[in-house]
């Protein structure tokens, strides 16, 4: 099973295109996420594609600078560069959730979390002290 979940920032405005028969719409955009644990590691860019209804949602709700959680499939595309073939990763999104920012969609938005209104957690009380010298004759087995 190919399942891929990623939190990333949108670095290009989404572009809407249609298949040659005008039956399907697709939106593509680039996202960027940290490339490693070291400060000198370069961020990684990944092309994301959404089809049909998701393509329409992408065009309406998501823009350059938005932080998103993307869920979908990861694939590798081969691009013929003459003397060599270049392989690039591409994500086909199935769901997108906005994280923070100014999203007016149905996706996750961190500013709408209502954690502060929950009742405070109860502090556990200390258990009664255990006797240091248990009477082994009183054990019921």
N, C-alpha and C positions, 0 to 999 in steps of 0.2 A: 504494500500500500504506500502510495506517495502522498504524504501530507506534510505541509510546510507552513509554519506560522512565524511571522516576522514583525518586529516593531521597527519602523523606519520613517524618515522624513521625505516628503515629496520634493524633488528638486527641479522638475519641469512641469509646466502646465499640461494637463491631459489633452490628448488629441483624439478626436472621434473620426473613425473611418468606417466604411462599409465594405462587405464582400462584393465581388464583381456582379453577383446577381441581385444585390441590394436586399437580400433576405436577412442578413445578420449584421449587427453593428458591433464594433469593437473599439474600445478606448485603450490607449497605451500611454504610459508615463514612466519616468525614472524615479526610483527611490534611492536613498542613501542611508547606510547604517555603519556603525563603527567596525573597523577591520580587524581589530585584535585588542589585546590587553595593554599593549605598550603605547605610550603617547606618540611615538614616531610611526606607528602603523597607519597607513592611509585608509580613509573610509572606502567602503565598497559600494558601487552603484549596481543596481539591478533593474532590468526592464520588467514592468508589470503590465499584463493584459487582462482586461475584463470584457466579457462578451454579453451581448443583448441587453437585458434589463440592468445588469450590473454596469455595463458601459454607460447607459443613460444616467444611472445613479452617480457614477464617477464624474461625469461632466457637470452635473448639477451641484454636487456637494463638496468635492475635494479639489484643492488648488495648491499651487506651489507654496511650500512652507508648512503645510499641515503635517502633523504627526499622526500616523496611522498604525493600526495592527491589521496585518494582511493575512488571510488564510487561503490556502489553495494548494496547487501542485507546482513542483519545481521541475523544469525540463532543461535539456541542453540542446542548443541549436548549433549546427556546423555552418560556417560561412566560408565560402571558397575565396581565398585571397590570391589567386593565381598560383604561386609556387607552394603555398601551404594552405591548410585549412585551420581556421580559427574557431574555437568552441566558446560559446557564451551561454551563461545561465539565463533563463527567463522564467518568470513566475506567471502562471495562469491563475488569477484570483477567483475565488468562489464566494468569499465574504470579506467585507472591509468594515472596520470599526474606527471611528475617529477617537483620538486620545487628546483631550484638552483642545485648545484653540477655539475657533469660532465655527463649530459645526452645527448646522441646523437640522441634521439628519437624525435617523433613528439609531445611529451607531453609538458606541460607548463614548461618553464624554465625561472625563474625570471631574469636571466642575459640577456635575449633577449628582455625585455620590452624596449620600445623606448619612454618613457614619456618625456625625455629631449628635443626631437626635436619638440614637439608640440608648437604652438604659445602661448605666455604668455596670461593668462586670462586678460580680460579688467577689470579695476577697475571701479566699478559703481560710477557714479557722484551723488552728493547730490541733492535731490529733492528740488524744490523751497519751500521757507518757506510758511507755512499755516497762513492765517490771524487769529489773536487771537479773533476777534469779527466778526464772519460772519453775514452777513445781511440775516436774516431769511426770509425777504420778497422777496429775489432774488431766493429762491429755486423754481425750475420749476415744482412743483406739488402741 
